[in-house]
Each structure stands twice: as C-alpha cells, then as structure tokens.
Amino acid sequence: MTNSDALTLVLGGTGKTGSRIAHILREAGMPVRTAARSRADVFFDWTDPSTYRSALSGVQRLYLVPPEQPADFAPIVAGFIDEAQQAGVEHITFLSAGGIQYAPEQVALRAVELHLMAAESLTFSILRPSFFMQNFTEGSFSHALTTGQLALPAGEGKEAFIDAYDIASVAAATLFDPTNYAGGQYNITGPEALTHRDIAEHLSAYGHLVEYQPAAATEWIQEVTSHGMPAQYAGFLAHLMTEIAEGKGAQPTGEVARILGRPATPFAVVVERETTPRGK
C-alpha cells in the first residue's frame, strides 16, 4: 500500500486541527474520511460506541482527538483505540497537550498516551502542542475581537502559542509517512514566547483595539461559567493559564521547523490571515 492509497480517518474533522488536516491530506491526494457529530463524512459520537465501527471501516491511519467531556475520558478513548486495532488501523497520530508527559498516569491525556504506547498492532505519533493561536481568533477567547477586553488569569507569563495550521501540517506529515514518525513524541510550539499582553498588542496593531487585563483565577472561572462555559473546562483552562502566570509556559522548541523544513508561523501572520480589521 502506498501513502496515497491509505484511507485516513480524521476525528474532529470539522474542528480547528481536524478540518485543516483533512484539507492538507486531500490536497496531497490521500483519501480522507472526516468524523464528527455534524458536517462530516460520517457521524461519530464518543458517547455512542455503535458509531465507531462505520467510522473505522477500511481505515489504515487515524488522527485521534479526545473528547472534551467527560473529564475522565481515558477509558472511553482506550476502548476506541482497542477497537481501532481490531478494525485494522495501522497508525494513530494522537493530539495530546504540551507537558502531559510529566503528568501522573491518572490524568486522562497521559493515560491515553500510555495506552497508545502499549498498543501491539499499530504504530503511533504523539503531538504535544502549546496553546493554540486560534483561541484568540476563533476559539474560547475570540470575544476579545468584538469586546476589546482580554481578561485572563495568565499574569505576565509567556507561552509559545502555535498556529493550528502548523499543528495540522505536522500531523499530516506523520499520517502521510507513518514509518518515518513511528514512536515519535513531538513538543510543538510557535516561534516566539509571548505574554497575553503581547497578544493584545498584536490584535490591536491589526485594528482590533484589545486591552489585556490580568484576572484572578477564581473570579475568571465564575465569569466564564456564568456565560455558559462548562465548569470543568473552565477549571482546566484556568489551571493551564495559572501555570503560564507562574512562568511554566511553553518555550519555543523548533520542532515545527525541524519537521516541516520551514519556520513556525508567527502570531502576527495568523492575526492578519484569519481576522478582519474593524470597519471592513
């Protein structure tokens, strides 16, 4: 089987990374099947194991994005990995998170990593990205583009934010040539470490006039949950941003450049590419 013949299943196929991966692989001529609860090639629901079989049918390679809920999703994902092996999947690229290799095995993402490493009949690649740049253009914090306010419990700590397209490009490389990336564990980041104040300045430079205000974690959680963010997810984000405030944010690793042969994308480029200036 050649690289161009292998059917790749992209879970979260309409999400930030999945939609971009599907596009990249299709542009390269690979057959792709996207899976999600809506707007994908096949219906897939983590809470309904009966949807697994049709999604996995005929698949050789898999991009695996875990569910956001429940918080302890490891048993669900482990069961899916086992079913993928039985269905004949040969390689899984797993979207984990930066620093998870240091987490206790009880942490869901780390538990999934360990289960995947123990799989006997397939190869794997693990991606551990830093915070997504797209959190500020299409995700949890994109409200700042319209409100002009970015209040987060991140203090003045720095993070090497990464472009979702760069994550997708690295993932696509591992899926296109699994043999070359078998067993790889990649800590991928953007090209520069930025504070959230730097983020606000970049957004403002492109016409969005955003002001950053450091916030207390407890107050921030109360605010975002009152606007509908699930409490567990809010707590998870607050923990990560508190880590950044304490100086434990990701620093540039150079992995994107090493894998792709080009520099990682700066945040200023993402802002210009993915947002529309006010008044236009």
Phi, psi and omega in degrees: 000129178273167179302323184284349180267339189287127177281127181249127174266126179249104175286152186061039188294351176250006184271188185301311181269320185300316181296323180288321177297313180303317180297314182298314182293320179294322177298330179275359176090011180272142174288133185228141172238119176269149181223134179191179179283342178202156173061024179242175180293322178227150177283133179218132181222119181303330183278357183232090182303341179293345179273351185290316189299312182294326178294323185274348186302121177077007185274136174255330183229149190219131169260118189250115173246122182287162177286156175282331180229145359286170182298323177264074184270358187304314180298323179295312183291322178299318178298323178293319178300318178298318179293324178297320177298315180296330181279353177099012176296134185259336182211140175235129169256120188251128176272104178259221180208154182303134176083357184294336179298342179263358183280154175298155183292347177284341178291132191304312182299318179293321178299320178293317177305312183295322178295319180294320179296332181274353181297137187263335189248016177210162174262168182215157166227139180243126178254128179238085183278158170283187178302141180286135171299327183292351173302335183260352181246333181212006186243214191301331186247013183289348176302337180299333181293332181256327181273335183080005183238131176234096181250116184216152179276049184252000180054222177248022179288160183250150178217138179272071182308145183237144177288131179301329178293326176292320175301313181298321181293320176294315178300316180299322178299318180290329180280329179287326182224070185301326182301319182290337184243012182299129179080001183287141175233113194241120175267099189254136184220173171282182188275351185211148177270125184235147168276167175290338173292321175298319179302313180299322180293322177296316178297320180292324181296337180260014171101010184262347173052064182256135177249132178265135178228113175301140183233157173284140186301315183296318180293321180296317179299316179299320182294310186287327178291330177293341178257013171107354179289132178304139186300319181296319180292320178298318178296321178297312179297318180299320178299314181297318182288329174295323175300318177297315180301329181273008177085017182256017178290161181294145173249154182304134181255337184080004183294322180299314180296321181294320183281318187266345181075020176212159181293154171295155187279128177290155182297323181302324179291319179296317179300314181293324184285326194242002176233160178250125179303150177301141177087004181237000000 
